[in-house]
Each structure stands twice: as structure tokens, then as C-alpha cells.
Amino acid sequence: MTKTLIVLTLLISGELIKTPIPFEGTVHECWEKGDWVRKELSVYQGPGPTQGWYLKDGTGMFIGFICE
């Protein structure tokens, strides 16, 4: 049973932010929630050398998430 979804974002300053979100469910459900969070917080820009998921507020990039 997964208990935490940790969202990883990289700010323009170079700081890596780990934001824990309480979560109860299976690993599969956690992955679905992580994908939903990614789409809510960021927008994809690409293709090219600067491609990636950029935060909608312009402060950095969505790097990924971890289900623990």
C-alpha cells in the first residue's frame, strides 16, 4: 500500500523541491495520481533541446514523482 506521493520540481534557481502529498492506494493508483498532478502543474514544451514539462507558474520544471 502506497502512503505518500512525492512530487519533484526543479526551480530556476537550481533548487530541487520534494513535495509530499498524503496518498492511500495501490502503486498503480499512485502512478495515475502522479500523472494527474503533472498535468495540473505543468505544460509540455518541445521538441528540441529545451523540451520538458515546465511549471505553469513559470518557476521551474516538473521533474517527476515517487510513490512510497
BELURFEN-V200209 format. One record per residue. N is the residue number from 0. PSI is psi as a letter, one per 30 degrees, with the letter a starting at -180 (999 if undefined). OMEGA is omega in whole degrees, 0 to 359 (* if undefined). Layout:
# BELURFEN-V200209
n=N psi=PSI omega=OMEGA
n=N psi=PSI omega=OMEGA
This chain:
# BELURFEN-V200209
n=0 psi=k omega=178
n=1 psi=k omega=182
n=2 psi=f omega=183
n=3 psi=k omega=170
n=4 psi=j omega=180
n=5 psi=j omega=180
n=6 psi=k omega=180
n=7 psi=k omega=176
n=8 psi=k omega=178
n=9 psi=j omega=181
n=10 psi=l omega=179
n=11 psi=e omega=180
n=12 psi=f omega=181
n=13 psi=f omega=181
n=14 psi=k omega=176
n=15 psi=k omega=181
n=16 psi=k omega=176
n=17 psi=j omega=182
n=18 psi=j omega=179
n=19 psi=k omega=176
n=20 psi=j omega=178
n=21 psi=k omega=183
n=22 psi=k omega=174
n=23 psi=j omega=179
n=24 psi=a omega=180
n=25 psi=l omega=177
n=26 psi=e omega=179
n=27 psi=e omega=178
n=28 psi=e omega=178
n=29 psi=e omega=178
n=30 psi=e omega=177
n=31 psi=e omega=178
n=32 psi=e omega=178
n=33 psi=e omega=177
n=34 psi=e omega=178
n=35 psi=e omega=179
n=36 psi=e omega=179
n=37 psi=e omega=182
n=38 psi=f omega=178
n=39 psi=e omega=186
n=40 psi=f omega=190
n=41 psi=l omega=178
n=42 psi=k omega=182
n=43 psi=k omega=174
n=44 psi=k omega=180
n=45 psi=a omega=0
n=46 psi=l omega=178
n=47 psi=a omega=185
n=48 psi=f omega=180
n=49 psi=g omega=182
n=50 psi=l omega=177
n=51 psi=l omega=178
n=52 psi=j omega=183
n=53 psi=k omega=180
n=54 psi=k omega=182
n=55 psi=f omega=180
n=56 psi=f omega=175
n=57 psi=g omega=184
n=58 psi=f omega=182
n=59 psi=b omega=184
n=60 psi=k omega=171
n=61 psi=j omega=183
n=62 psi=e omega=181
n=63 psi=a omega=179
n=64 psi=l omega=179
n=65 psi=k omega=175
n=66 psi=k omega=180
n=67 psi=999 omega=*
